[in-house]
Amino acid sequence: MRILYIDVFSLLRSKSDSIDIESAHKLAKAAEEANLMLYPTLSKYTRGWLVENKVFDSNILAPDSTTSRSSRLDDSHPVRHLRAHAHALSVSHWWVCGDFSGDELLADYRDRYLSSRYGAGVTDELTDKIRLLKS
């Protein structure tokens, strides 16, 4: 399994504070072409919420896992949670995109961070980077 962790809040929220479904479909298409599954980083937009609200089909989303490896139950840092999720699923091929620039916890994983312009959402530049990850 190969996972692209996404910051739903920074990538898919439109100006009206709702989810931009067109951008979600664009992101899912690029992930599918690259043989990647998507998974949301820690936020109010959980896997279940994304499926229930028809943002993504469940088949493009990586499964949930018990992330007991997190340092503490009250730890809400998205990078620690995504690393714990990848570890729990024994996933060694993972990447992340969204608003994570400057996050010190990704310093050792810069090659796994797909940067994009802050506030630009799902751009053609980002989907091109995703497609380049094709296995």
C-alpha positions, 0 to 999 in steps of 0.5 A: 500500500502507498499512501498520500496523506492530505491536509483536507483543511488547506487543500479542499476548503473553498472560500465559502468554507465548504469542501470543494468537490471538484478539487477533491475529484482532481486530487483523487484522480491524480492519486489513482493514476499514481497508484496511491491511496489518500488519507486525511491528516488529523482534522475534523475531516476524518475518513468516515466524514469524507465517505459519508459526505461523498467527498471521496469514494471509500476505495480511494481512501486508505483504511483507518488504523489504531494509532496507539503509537502516538506519544499521548492520547491528547497529542493532536499533531498531524505529522505524528499521527500520520507517521503512527498511521503509516507504521500501524499499517506497515506502510513505508511508501507515503507522502504528504501534501497540504499546509506543512511547510516549516513543520520541523517534524517533517525535516527528516522526510522532506523528500516525502513532502509535496509542496504547493503554494499556500492557499492555492488548493489543488493546483495542476502543479500539485497533481503533476507532482502526485502523478510523478510518484507513480510506481 
